[in-house]
């Protein structure tokens, strides 16, 4: 066996190792993304929200070999994620940074403790007797669905990495 054969063998082994490593990284990211999607989906579906909760958590989207995006769509995403109305004390940890301060976005009705709209009363809006379709609301507390999904994924990175990389 000559040195060229040895080098070729080592190069082939390194390529095989690299490919296996890339597969495992892909698997780890998929598993973490699934945790994020599940966490966000449950939080959006069970959120306290007066109105139509039309939020859909989308399947993860690959933007590169090592990056995924988890997103949610619907007209209520911001109101549910960050909360709406000044009635509730709890704040979303990223609200100020992202410009989603309760009462300060949307139509601005959330600056008042109570306001009315016509539509679905949702989880705890009160319909007004004698006023067809009029609902009074205090808004809703922040559900933190995407924020908590990110937190859950970060907390599970080591566990998932051990499971994925420990096999073989």
Number of C-alpha atoms within 10 A of each C-alpha: 5 6 8 9 10 11 11 11 12 12 12 12 12 12 12 12 12 12 12 14 13 14 14 16 17 16 16 19 22 17 18 21 21 17 17 25 24 15 21 27 20 13 19 24 17 12 20 20 26 25 19 14 21 12 17 17 22 14 15 18 13 13 9 8 11 10 12 17 12 18 16 20 12 12 13 19 21 20 23 25 24 27 30 29 27 22 19 15 10 13 18 19 12 13 15 11 9 9 11 19 19 29 20 15 16 12 8 12 20 23 18 13 14 14 14 17 16 13 15 16 19 15 15 16 22 16 19 12 9 7 9 10 15 18 22 18 23 23 30 26 24 25 26 22 27 23 17 16 24 19 13 16 20 12 11 13 15 11 9 17 17 11 11 17 14 8 7 5
